[in-house]
Amino acid sequence: MENHISQLNAINRKVVKWFFLAFIGFGLSVIFCIYTFESNSMTPISYTEQNDLDYKVYLKNNDYYENEYVQDMEYISNLINYIDLNYNYSLVVDKKIDLDYSYNVISRIKIYNNDEGDLIYKKDETLVDEVHGTKQGMIQINEDLKINYPTYNDYAKEFKNQFSLFANSKLEVIMTIQVKDKEGKLNKSYSNIMEVPLGQQLVRISKIYEKPLGNGEINVTEFDLNHAIFGGASLAISILIFLISIFEIIKLSIMKSKSGYSIYQKTLHRIFNEYDKLVVNTLEVPVVKDQQLIRVTSFEELVDAADNLKKPILYTEVEKDKLCHFCVISEKQFYQYWLDVTGEVVEGTDYDAS
């Protein structure tokens, strides 16, 4: 029996070991699960941005100007043939992230009361329909437009003559640009405007636009593949350790249960095989009255007591396949022996059948 008890103790030690490994595996699984899902990290990204607006004034055939076009001066409105307008915008980032952009160009005639006091009239015309696109890492926008200045100038003159107005007027050519990344960390918006007076003999063209600083930096979320691979592999190993540990605990528990049952059955079989003539089955555990209760630690001691007292050994199955009671009763003594499924003597069991 001592050998069986040693086996049970060994099983118990293994259960504790595997339970400890299961605890470690579960803890590591939680840690690496969090670690893996944090594979997206904030990464600084540098970018370079340029925004420019330029133009050339092409002249009608005349006897005074040698060049086909002129720049950066006052212009005689009657000599202007058309204005060659160039919008140029670029954005370059040092990572291949998706960049969404859109832009459009409109012309706008404005007629004011004197000195741009109150707006009397406004007319918009689309020159470039809105363009949408997505690029990786770089955006380049370049638009060349020929602005027919005489057409706009004549329109403003006709409007003022029609209503006999003494008013100021001008033409605005507006390019609107919007750029952003998927997360919205990079969000740029520009309105590049060229202004040209209308209805005047001498005109000076104005450029109203924002020049970017050139360089900048943003923090965007970036997927770290190495981080994800390490975290995923570690998570898989941790889960495997946990599952193997649980499997071993279940297997050892079954072994322990079968081992305990086997010890119990073997012990009973031995008792009935060797001492069948001394054992008498009873339905209930006898009750101690005035006799001295003596708990023995082995069935053989109970056999010795039965021989000395010339009394039978009473057997009661208390719980089927789990617990039984043996005793020898004399006028003065009550010898008692309990056996449970672990195969051990139950030293401190008090059972009252009354």
Helices and strands as residue ranges (DSSP letters): H 2-36, E 40-59, E 69-70, E 74-76, G 77-79, E 80-93, E 98-112, G 114-116, E 119-136, E 138-147, H 149-162, E 168-181, E 187-198, E 202-204, E 206-208, E 215-223, H 225-275, E 279-282, E 292-295, H 299-309, E 313-319, E 323-329, E 333-340
